[in-house]
Amino acid sequence: MSEDIILSLKNVAKSYGSTRVLESINLDVYQGQIIGYIGPNGAGKSTTVKIMLGLITEFEGDIEIFGENIKTSGVAYKKRIGYVPENGEIYDSLTPMEYLSFVGGLYGMDQQVIIRKATELMRLFELEDVLHTRISSFSKGMRQKVLFVASIIHNPDLLFLDEPLNGLDANSMMIVKEILDQLANQGKTIFYSSHIMDVVEKISNRIVLLADGQIVADGTFEQLQKQNKEGSLEEIFNQLTGFHQHQEIASSFVSIVENGDSDG
C-alpha cells in the first residue's frame, strides 16, 4: 500500500434544511486501500459518496481527489473513478453490449476496445449468452454483474462501491471479492459501503464507522477489536452505535408470528 493520498476529506459537512446529515468529516484514503465505510441507515454514508462523486455539489468543507479540489477542478477526475450504486438504474431496453458501449463511450474509450473487454468480462461472469439480450429480462444478480462490469471497464484508479454484492450468488460474490483484492494489490483504491458486516470484515484493510453524521471509529478490524473488546464487526458496530435491542425485537417478532393467529 502506497503513502500517496488518493482521496482527502477536510471538515466536510452537509445539511438539508435544519437537519445536519454530516458533521466535520475528516478522512485521508491512501492508494491501494480497501475502505469499508459502514454505519446505520441515515448515518450519512450515501450522502458522503454522492458528494465525492459530484452528484451533490452543495456542501461545506473541501474534498481532494487525485490531489485536485473537486469544487474547482471540473469533472476530469471522473474519468478515473468507477461507481456501483446501491440501487442502480439501468436502461432496460438496452442489451448489456449496448449499455457497456454507452458507458465506455462516456469515458472516451475506443469502441473496439469496449466490445472486446465487454465480451471477455461478461464471459467470465458466465453471461456471454445474454450479451445481446434485453436487460429487461434480467434477474437482480445479472443486472448487478452488468453494473459491476460497467464500473471497471475503463480501468479506474478509484472505485466507489455501494452494496455491490446485492443479488449475487455465492460463487459470484467470491469472484468479486477476489477481484477487489487483486485490484487493490495493483494500486487501485476502493471505497466500499455495505451493511453486510462479515463481508466488510473480510475484504477491508481499513474500516470507517459513521454514526449520526460523524466518524466514530477508524482503523483495521484488529485495531477496532482491541479498542472495543468485542469479537465480530457486527458486535463492534452495535456497541459503537448504541444498538442493543436486536434480540428483544427479534423475540417480539417471533412471538407475534407464532401467537398472533387468534383475535383474542
Residue pairs with C-beta under 8 A, 6 or more apart in sequence:
1 30
1 31
1 32
1 33
1 184
1 205
2 30
2 31
2 32
2 187
3 30
3 31
4 30
4 31
5 28
5 29
5 30
5 31
5 64
5 67
6 29
6 30
6 31
6 65
6 66
6 157
6 158
6 189
7 27
7 28
7 29
7 52
7 63
7 64
7 65
7 158
7 189
7 191
8 27
8 28
8 29
8 63
8 64
8 65
9 25
9 26
9 27
9 28
9 48
9 52
9 61
9 62
9 63
10 26
10 61
10 62
10 63
10 64
11 24
11 25
11 26
11 60
11 61
11 62
12 22
12 24
12 25
12 26
12 48
12 51
12 59
12 60
12 61
12 62
12 63
13 20
13 22
13 23
13 24
13 25
13 59
13 60
13 61
13 213
14 20
14 21
14 22
14 44
14 47
14 51
14 56
14 58
14 59
14 60
15 21
20 213
21 44
21 47
21 213
22 44
22 47
22 48
22 51
22 59
22 213
22 214
23 212
23 213
23 214
24 61
24 214
25 44
25 48
25 61
25 210
25 213
25 214
25 215
26 215
27 208
27 215
27 218
29 35
29 189
29 191
30 189
31 187
31 189
32 184
32 185
32 187
32 188
32 189
33 184
33 189
33 190
33 205
33 206
34 180
34 181
34 184
34 190
34 192
34 203
34 204
34 205
34 206
35 189
35 190
35 191
35 192
35 204
35 206
35 207
35 208
36 192
36 194
36 200
36 201
36 203
36 204
36 206
36 207
36 208
37 45
37 48
37 49
37 191
37 192
37 193
37 208
37 210
38 45
38 193
38 194
38 195
38 197
38 200
38 207
38 208
38 209
38 210
38 233
38 237
39 45
39 209
39 210
39 211
39 241
40 211
40 241
40 243
43 210
43 211
43 212
43 213
44 210
44 213
45 162
45 193
45 210
46 86
46 162
46 193
47 56
48 210
49 160
49 162
49 191
49 193
50 56
51 59
51 63
52 63
52 65
52 70
52 160
52 191
53 78
53 81
53 83
53 160
54 70
54 75
54 78
62 69
62 71
63 69
63 70
63 71
64 70
65 73
65 77
65 81
65 158
66 77
66 80
66 157
66 158
68 76
68 77
70 77
79 107
79 108
79 154
80 156
80 157
80 158
81 156
81 157
81 158
81 159
81 160
82 151
82 152
82 154
82 156
82 158
82 159
82 160
83 151
83 159
83 160
83 161
83 162
84 144
84 147
84 148
84 151
84 159
84 160
84 161
84 162
84 164
85 147
85 162
86 162
86 163
86 166
86 193
88 143
88 144
88 147
90 99
90 135
90 143
90 146
90 147
91 98
91 99
91 102
91 135
92 134
92 135
92 136
93 134
93 135
93 136
94 102
94 134
94 135
95 131
95 132
95 133
95 134
95 135
96 118
96 122
96 127
96 130
96 131
96 132
96 133
96 135
96 146
96 149
97 115
97 118
97 119
97 131
97 132
99 135
99 146
99 150
100 114
100 118
100 146
100 149
100 150
100 153
101 111
101 114
101 115
101 118
103 150
103 153
103 154
104 111
104 113
104 114
104 117
104 118
104 153
104 154
105 111
105 114
107 153
107 154
109 153
109 154
114 153
117 153
118 131
118 149
118 153
119 128
119 131
121 149
121 152
121 153
122 128
122 131
122 145
122 146
122 149
124 175
125 145
125 149
125 172
125 175
127 142
127 145
127 146
130 137
130 138
130 142
135 143
135 146
138 146
139 167
140 166
140 167
141 167
141 168
141 169
141 172
143 167
144 164
144 165
144 166
144 167
144 168
145 168
145 172
148 164
148 176
151 159
151 161
152 159
152 179
152 183
156 188
157 187
157 188
157 189
158 188
158 189
158 190
158 191
159 180
159 183
159 188
159 189
159 190
159 191
160 191
160 193
161 180
161 190
161 191
161 192
161 193
161 194
162 193
162 194
163 193
163 194
163 195
163 196
164 176
164 192
164 194
165 173
165 176
165 194
165 196
165 199
168 176
173 199
177 199
177 202
177 203
180 190
180 192
180 203
181 203
183 190
184 190
184 205
192 200
192 203
192 204
194 200
197 232
197 233
197 234
197 237
198 232
198 233
198 234
200 207
200 233
201 207
201 221
201 232
201 233
204 221
205 220
206 218
206 219
206 220
207 217
207 218
207 219
207 220
207 221
207 224
207 233
208 215
208 217
208 218
209 215
209 216
209 217
209 218
209 224
209 236
209 237
209 240
209 241
210 216
211 240
211 241
216 240
216 241
217 224
217 227
217 228
217 236
217 240
219 227
221 233
224 233
224 236
225 231
225 236
228 236
228 239
228 240
230 236
230 239
237 243
238 244
238 246
